[in-house]
């Protein structure tokens, strides 16, 4: 069986010589359906660049990337847009919620660009919000939410199209430890339910929620190993 994600000798260069920056060098890795992989590394190691390539948000400079067994260089722009909307979910450190817009409307947003009939939008978004324990905040605006609640809304938005892969880029970076634990428990549960998760983090205790940790340094994979013992799960009130 082909892996869900396969990159071979991928490189990424920004700028032009002689001032160009090499962000990734000959990176090769496979991620199978249902895996929970954490990508770790210090600032400037290339981990966010790798996520942007895997998430079809940026192009690679060299090497190959196969998603679901197909070389991504063969996709049309329309196909890439469809994959990003229907098969990939994104959770970022900065939340990226629309201000002066309710929780429900923020979560509905990806559905507006999908093939899901409009009559189903509200029910699907409501279920996604409920799955992260925020049903009581459906009509609230982001300005009234805590950081942890904002991130949970962002997760609900990432989930609303039932994506194959969830990309989480430093999802606990702006949160206190308790809120971060709640967010990570939700992400772990999503993986247990069958979602493939690719987590970018510089925090060891966050990475240890994953089942496999890839360490990057200066754009090169230093190590790729299974986690021998996952951190104990936390609980939150739904």
C-alpha positions, 0 to 999 in steps of 0.5 A: 500500500502506498503511503498517504504522504511520500516525499523524496529528496525534497529541497526548498530554496528562498531567494536568488544566489548569492543571498539565497536561503536553503530551508530544506535539503534532501528531505525524504519521509513517508507518512501513512494514513492514520499516523500521528507525526510530530516534526520538531526543531529549533527556529529556522530548522525548516519545520514550518516550510516542510508543513507548507509543502506537505499542505500544498501551501508552497512549492518545493524547489527540488525532489518529489512529493506524492500525495495519495500515490500521485505526484503533486506536480501533476495536479492542476491549480483547481485540483490543489484548491479542492484537496486543500479544502476537502482533504486537508485541515489546518490549525495555526498558532495565530488562530486566524479567526474572523473578527466580529463573526460568530463561532458558528460562522467561522466554522462554516467558512470552509463549507462555503468553498466546498461541494457540501449543500448549503442546507447542511452547513449549519448542522455540520458546523454545529457538530464540529463545534460540539466535538471540541466542547464549545456548543455553548459558545456557538454565537460568541465572537472571537473577541469574547473567547479565551486563547484556548477556546479560540484554538478549539474553534480553529480545530472545529473549522479544520474538521468541518470538511472531515479532512484526511489530514490535519496539519497543526503548526505550533497549535499550543504556542500561544496558550497557557499549559492547561489550555495547551493540554486541552487542545492536545487531548482533542488532537489526540482524540482526532487521531484515535478516530482515524485522522492523520495528524502532522504536528509542528512544534518546538516543545518536547512535551507537546511532541510526545503526544505523537506516535512518531517524532521527526527532528529537523536541524538546518533543513535536514532530518536528524532523526525519525523515531517512534515514541515509546510512551505517549504522555498521559491524556488530559480531560476537558469539560464538554 
